[in-house]
Amino acid sequence: MAGSNAESAVTEIDLGALEEVFDRYEADTTDLIGLLRESQEACGYLALEVLEAVADYTGLPWARIYGVASFYANFHLEPRGRHTLRVCRGTACHVRGGKRVLDAVKRELGVEEGETTEDLQFTLETVACLGTCSLAPVMMVDNAYYGKLTSTRVRPILETYRAGGGNKA
């Protein structure tokens, strides 16, 4: 994985999960993005084997499939964590200590921006704005917002997710 330490936790892709997806598309190449989206949902990410299977199924050139998959940010060519953690880097968050929050997240997870933890529990992303400036500094874990953060509040939030929870801490 480029820039990530999750390679050791990667498991084999279940290409059998694609058969159901392929059945719904009946070799329809007009909705390649939909086909790739559902293939990613079925397999977790768009591994090279998945892209090859899509190319074989549709009859489209592999380069075209790869070009579409690598162009759009919501397609992932590498394994992702079970939880996606987004830290805001917007102006309000920056002014109110967002950098300290980001540093605490990186320390706690042992990854840098854009990386996935070795156990595939978390993928860390930074975003320009989460649109909740009144709660700055803010981070999201999956679809839950955590605002008015300090570096000391990061660990208990992450521990909730590590323990299998997911509610606000």
Sequence and secondary structure as in RCSB ss.txt:
>XXXX:A:sequence
MAGSNAESAVTEIDLGALEEVFDRYEADTTDLIGLLRESQEACGYLALEVLEAVADYTGLPWARIYGVASFYANF
HLEPRGRHTLRVCRGTACHVRGGKRVLDAVKRELGVEEGETTEDLQFTLETVACLGTCSLAPVMMVDNAYYGKLT
STRVRPILETYRAGGGNKA
>XXXX:A:secstr
 TT S GGG     TTHHHHHHHHHTT GGGHHHHHHHHHHHHSS  HHHHHHHHHHH   HHHHHHHHHHSTT 
 SS   SEEEEEE SHHHHHTTHHHHHHHHHHHHT  TT B TTSSEEEEEES  S GGG S EEETTEEE S  
HHHHHHHHHHHHTT  S  
